[in-house]
Amino acid sequence: MGILKKAGALGVAKLVYDQARKPQNQERIKQAMNRVKDRRDHGRPR
């Protein structure tokens, strides 16, 4: 059972990696990261 779980996790990781390499998805990832950073930093004194 453990082997199947690891194989499934590896398959999902490869899918995420392949999608992240596409240029249009890289831009989406950057935008999402910026939104998270803005939310996290919002309200903190600088």
Order of alpha helices (4+ residues) and beta strands (2+ residues): alpha-alpha
